[in-house]
Amino acid sequence: MYTDLKGKVVVITGGSTGLGRAMAVRFGQEQSKVVINYYKSKDEALEVKKEIEAAGGQAITVQGDVTKEEDVVNLVQTAIKEFGTLDVMINNAGVENPSPSHELSLDNWNKVLDTNLTGAFLGSREAIKYFVENDIKGNVINMSSVHEMIPWPLFVHYAASKGGIKLMSETLALEYAPKGIRVNNIGPGAMNTPINAEKFADPVQRADVESMIPMGYIGKPEEVASVAAFLASSEASYVTGITLFVDGGMTKYPSFQAGRG
Ligand code: NAI
């Protein structure tokens, strides 16, 4: 546990499922005040809130679509109104929708970019605006992916969105470092969450993904949540502008593992 996270106000987009849920629960355990944004899954968001409260933490749920500017403004403003301030903004909401690139519709491209990249920009902007206006050394964490560096056929829009997040966060980190505002990315590899449920339900596809992970297993959402807690804490006080990969070594060219090449 990171004692300085106690009482901190933490907003998590897409906080009702998968990695967002694990982070919400973890920040609840840290005794932070957690704002769980959800898009459609109200019941799941309420379950997360209940879980946090049962462990003695505080949480609220806020519906909102991160592609809509007014929803992101409302999310941040609700956090500030309900809990008095904002300390940590985690832009986690994301979607995938694979397609051969030559058949990818503009709607599909826009939806992935709007959610993954523009949504993270809006969340970052609103949080940083509040930090600057109130002289808060706040923290932004954006959920990137190993696909900010590994190209991914059939997922050109997803890879472009995560590559965009890489330079967006690095730029924001540079721009606001003098104010003590830190901006970092987490780059998960293959994690056991709803986004992958269909793929990992098939033993052949699961084994195929596992073969690309030097550590040999699909990551647990808690293994991302612990990294988010570290990055948000003062233990990471000199860390800004990085992507911390949480990928069991997936970005380390696994095909070379046995000395090939
Ligand atoms: P997930 O599907 O459980 O989580 C995505 C969340 O985003 C859901 O709660 C969904 O409702 C929410 N969301 C989607 N569109 C939204 C919108 N317009 N407004 C607000 N919320 C919206 O899957 P997971 O894995 O937890 O994904 C979380 C993040 O982690 C995503 O950004 C994803 O790209 C990233 N990631 C996941 C990896 C994995 O293997 N699971 C690997 C690398 C990155």
Boltz pocket constraint, residues with backbone or C-beta under 6 A from the ligand:
constraints:
  - pocket:
      binder: B
      contacts: [[A, 13], [A, 14], [A, 15], [A, 16], [A, 17], [A, 18], [A, 19], [A, 20], [A, 37], [A, 38], [A, 39], [A, 40], [A, 41], [A, 64], [A, 65], [A, 66], [A, 67], [A, 91], [A, 92], [A, 93], [A, 94], [A, 95], [A, 115], [A, 116], [A, 143], [A, 144], [A, 145], [A, 146], [A, 187], [A, 188], [A, 189], [A, 190], [A, 191], [A, 192], [A, 193], [A, 194], [A, 195], [A, 196]]
      max_distance: 6.0
